[in-house]
Amino acid sequence: MIAIRSARAEDAAAIAAIYAPFVQGGTVSFETDAPDTRAMRSRMTASDGLYPWIVATNGDAEGGVLGYAYATRFRDRPAYRYVVETSIYMAGDAQRQGAGRLLYEALVDTLRAQGFTQAIGVISLPNEASITLHEQTGFRRAGVYREIGFKMGRWIDVGYWQCVLNASAVPPVEPRPFSAVGVVRD
């Protein structure tokens, strides 16, 4: 049984361990040095209670983390504060088992409940599994930047997928903090 919950500080080691292979062994992430537990915990707390970090666990008493998803600020300028960038990473043995979709759906539902208007998924290409996951959870292709990342001896294209979360009201409604909403599963 898969359980979805808010990430906790003590999940940082598991989250760092899940992320490390994506940094070290491929082009899914453009980082070149995998963050350690302390750095990952710092990233989690940097969300200041506004942006969600959630995990999928195997649901048993130990609650082993199978994957994590989170949202961050899309851009630094204040006019972008209604939009988020989303990410998801699953442990190798948990990929393509359905937990990722449950986790990403919970992230999207949570962002909707918070009042964000758009979510942007950024995908290094090619990556059919990530494209499929994004499109199954309501994202649509928005564009591609050609050859903008150089890693592992080659130039990599980056695709942007966009998901409408809520209507763009005028004036806009300020998003509610994740700390006030919690994980939402519709």
Order of alpha helices (4+ residues) and beta strands (2+ residues): beta-alpha-alpha-beta-beta-beta-alpha-beta-alpha-beta-beta-alpha
